[in-house]
């Protein structure tokens, strides 16, 4: 997860967040260039994303918009494909009953191609929604495409809810 170094407001009331400087590219940019990743590389990336999600989930946050644009890939020294998960801007807190939520049940936000069926319905979310999105990201890394696409966001969401998962390409091992 990206490191927040400082936050607050300036004397004139401007709010700010200072984060670590990352050098590299988003997974979206990487996939636009390379199309498909090897199984080993995709698993290396997805395990790091899963660890970042586990950290968020352990403090009661659900990301709600996990997608390649919010996964940053960098190289630090000899570490290749060092992952940072970004943009918890629409994250939902799973705090105790009565706590202030970042967003409400019934409010649908996210990216249709990566949105879990329960998120699209506006149902209560759990960490499982993020894991669903991570599965879609893994699918895309291995196949070069998302499993469900349609001409409109609503049609894409409906495919996630109503259609069986298509088969992955034969070159992807079971």
Secondary structure, 3 states (H helix, E strand, C coil): CCCEEEEEECCCCCEEEEECCCCEEEHHHHHHHHCCCCHHHHHHHHHHHHHHHHHHHHCCEECCCCCHHHEEEEEECCEEEEEEECCCCCCEECCCCCCCCCCCCCCCCCCHHHCCHHHHHCCCCCHHHHHHHHHHHHHHHHHCCCCCCCCCHHHHHHHHHHCCCCCCCCCCCC
